[in-house]
Each structure stands twice: as structure tokens, then as C-alpha cells.
Amino acid sequence: MAHEEVQDEVVARVHARVLASMGLIVLHSGHMSKIMRRLMGTACDLRWREIGEKHRLWVTAPGHPIVAGLGDYFEIPHTEMYGEYFDIPQPDELIFIGRFVGGEVFRSGCCFYRGRGKIFYFQPGHEAFPIYYQPEVQQVITNAVRWAAPLPVAHFRLLGGGLHVPDPLEPVTGE
């Protein structure tokens, strides 16, 4: 992986944009990217194995917009196993928990809020398996992009610069 080749200045700019409301979708091995590790404040380490085993992803937040159009679970026939312990903070919302045929479990879909930004980490993926062609996976990614999109905010300003408000909302008296 070329994660360490990403310049720190680029990571700092992306970090600032996420805090200011840009959504971020992190797929599969992106857990080791500099931006993910910076936003999580951890090493994001985990267990893994590549033998092409079946992965069942259970929906743990049935009303969440990321799972719209899905059933209680879906399966990926052949994938790389990721297992716990996954060194991330407690997710703000756990969307999927995955179970692999070999017995491991994994927090396979996690939402985080950082500043005004939304982050979704989605575990499935691998260069040797056609996972991103699977309709359920495409549905999750589409839903996640819509969920993470920034909402319009009045008087939007980047965090860190503040917003000077010279006039009070109500008259200020000598009280």
C-alpha cells in the first residue's frame, strides 16, 4: 500500500475539510490511510487473512439511511477476513457487524462524527474479489455517500477561523 506516500500537507487539508463538513467514505484497507488514522487518533490496526472466505454482514441499525433497501443481512461469497481487535474509537453508530466463516467477527460498518463532518468506514473490499460489483455493496456505498454529504449551513465558515458576530441577537442593555 502507498498510504505513507500521501503528503502530510494533503492529509492536513482533507482533515480540515472533514471537520468543516465534508463527508468521507473509507473503504476496506483505507483504515490504514493517514487521514483515517488522524481522524480516529489511533493506529487502526486489526487482524486479517486472505483465503477468500464467506462474510455475512448483519445490519445493526435497521432505520439508518446507510442500510436503506437492504434486508437483515447480506453475504459476500469470497473476501479477505478482517477481525477484532480493530483499533478504532467506539463508533458513534455501528451499522454492520460482520461474521466470517472462520469464526471471526468485525465491526464492518462504522459511522463517526468529527467536527461538522461525517465519516463512514466500510470493511468489504479486495483487489482479488469482485466485491464492488455486488448490488448490496453498491447500495451501501451509494447510501453512504448520500448520508455523508454536507448539509447547507447558514454562515458556513471553515473551522479554525471562527465567525465574528458583531451584532447581538437581542439588544444588550446595562444588565
C-alpha positions in Angstrom: 0.0 0.0 0.0 1.1 3.6 -0.7 -0.5 5.2 2.3 2.7 6.7 3.6 3.4 8.3 0.2 0.5 10.7 0.8 2.0 14.1 1.7 1.2 15.4 5.2 0.0 18.7 3.8 -2.7 16.9 1.8 -3.8 15.0 4.9 -4.0 18.3 6.8 -6.2 19.8 4.1 -8.5 16.8 3.9 -8.7 16.8 7.7 -9.7 20.4 7.8 -12.4 19.9 5.1 -13.8 16.9 7.0 -14.0 18.9 10.2 -15.7 21.7 8.2 -18.5 19.3 6.9 -17.0 17.3 4.0 -18.1 13.7 4.2 -15.5 10.9 4.0 -16.2 7.3 2.9 -13.3 4.9 3.8 -13.3 1.5 2.2 -11.6 -1.7 3.1 -7.8 -1.2 3.6 -8.3 2.6 3.8 -8.4 2.0 7.5 -4.6 2.3 7.3 -4.6 5.6 5.4 -3.1 8.6 7.1 -6.4 10.5 7.1 -8.3 7.7 8.8 -5.6 7.3 11.4 -5.5 11.0 12.0 -9.3 11.3 12.3 -9.5 8.3 14.6 -6.5 9.2 16.7 -5.4 5.5 16.7 -3.3 3.1 14.7 -6.4 1.5 13.2 -4.7 -2.0 13.4 -6.6 -5.2 13.0 -6.3 -8.9 12.3 -6.6 -10.2 8.7 -6.3 -13.2 6.5 -6.7 -13.7 2.7 -8.3 -17.1 1.9 -11.5 -16.0 0.2 -14.0 -16.9 2.9 -17.7 -16.0 3.1 -18.6 -12.9 5.1 -22.1 -12.3 6.4 -22.8 -8.6 7.3 -25.6 -8.1 9.8 -27.5 -4.8 9.9 -27.3 -3.4 13.4 -29.0 -0.1 12.8 -32.2 -1.0 10.8 -33.5 2.6 10.5 -30.2 4.1 9.4 -30.1 5.7 5.9 -27.0 3.7 5.0 -28.9 0.4 5.2 -32.0 1.6 3.2 -33.1 -1.0 0.7 -31.2 -3.9 2.5 -32.6 -6.9 4.4 -31.5 -8.1 7.9 -28.1 -9.2 6.4 -26.3 -9.9 3.2 -23.4 -12.1 2.3 -20.2 -11.7 0.3 -19.2 -15.1 -1.0 -15.4 -14.6 -1.1 -13.4 -11.9 0.7 -10.5 -11.1 2.8 -11.1 -11.6 6.6 -10.7 -8.6 8.9 -11.1 -9.4 12.6 -11.1 -7.9 16.0 -9.5 -6.3 17.8 -9.9 -3.3 15.4 -8.0 -0.3 17.0 -10.6 2.5 16.4 -12.6 4.6 18.9 -16.0 3.4 19.8 -18.1 4.2 16.7 -20.8 6.9 17.0 -23.0 4.5 15.2 -22.4 0.8 14.4 -24.2 0.0 11.1 -22.9 -3.5 10.4 -21.3 -6.3 12.3 -19.7 -9.0 10.1 -19.1 -12.7 10.8 -16.6 -14.7 8.7 -16.9 -18.5 8.1 -13.6 -18.9 10.1 -15.4 -17.6 13.2 -14.1 -14.1 13.5 -16.3 -11.1 13.9 -15.7 -7.5 12.8 -17.3 -4.0 13.1 -17.7 -3.9 9.3 -19.7 -0.6 9.0 -18.9 2.3 11.4 -20.1 5.9 11.5 -18.1 8.7 13.1 -18.7 12.4 13.5 -15.8 14.7 13.5 -16.5 18.5 13.8 -19.2 19.0 11.2 -18.1 16.1 9.1 -19.5 12.5 8.8 -17.2 9.5 8.2 -18.3 6.0 7.2 -15.9 3.1 7.3 -17.0 0.1 5.3 -14.8 -3.1 5.5 -15.8 -5.1 2.4 -13.4 -5.0 -0.5 -10.4 -6.6 -2.0 -8.5 -6.4 -5.3 -8.8 -10.1 -6.0 -12.5 -10.4 -5.5 -15.4 -8.6 -7.4 -17.0 -7.3 -4.2 -17.7 -3.8 -5.5 -19.9 -5.3 -8.3 -22.2 -6.9 -5.8 -25.6 -5.0 -5.7 -25.8 -4.8 -1.9 -22.3 -3.4 -1.6 -23.1 -0.8 -4.3 -26.3 0.1 -2.4 -24.4 0.6 0.8 -21.8 2.9 -0.8 -24.5 4.9 -2.6 -26.5 5.3 0.6 -23.3 6.2 2.5 -22.4 9.0 0.0 -25.9 10.5 0.4 -25.6 10.2 4.2 -22.2 11.8 4.4 -22.9 14.7 2.0 -22.7 18.0 3.8 -25.9 19.8 4.7 -26.3 23.5 3.9 -25.3 25.6 7.0 -26.1 29.3 7.3 -23.0 31.4 7.7 -20.8 28.5 6.8 -17.1 29.1 7.6 -14.2 26.7 7.9 -13.5 25.7 11.4 -10.4 27.2 12.9 -11.1 30.7 11.5 -14.1 31.4 13.8 -17.0 33.6 12.9 -17.1 37.2 14.2 -20.6 38.2 15.2 -20.5 42.0 15.8 -24.3 42.4 16.4 -26.1 40.6 19.2 -29.3 38.8 18.5 -31.2 40.8 21.1 -30.5 44.4 22.4 -27.9 44.5 25.0 -28.8 46.7 28.0 -26.8 47.6 31.1 -28.0 44.4 32.9 
